[in-house]
């Protein structure tokens, strides 16, 4: 049961996180701290075990707020890296040509 957590910038919020540079949404924020390198990817999918520590509901605003205790990170899977947007046209064409030439040599 995936629950999308992004909210549009026009929706009111009790706590704002910094909006993503790629969208007009903001997301709930989680702060994790370890004594050693956490080795998390920049983006990915995480499965956690949690417990609700505090919950409140605003009936008139049809809003629910929940504080969670994250008990355990069960698994982490990295997303595929996104293509660099800063790559200029020449670099992109060179990469395509190299891929095309590699395909040609494979067929011979």
Secondary structure, 3 states (H helix, E strand, C coil): CCCCCCEECCCCCCCCCCCCCCCCEECCCCCCCCCCCCCCCCCEEEEEEEEEEEEEEECCCCEEEEEEEEEEEEEEEECCCCCCCCCCHHHHHHHHHHHHHHHHHHHC
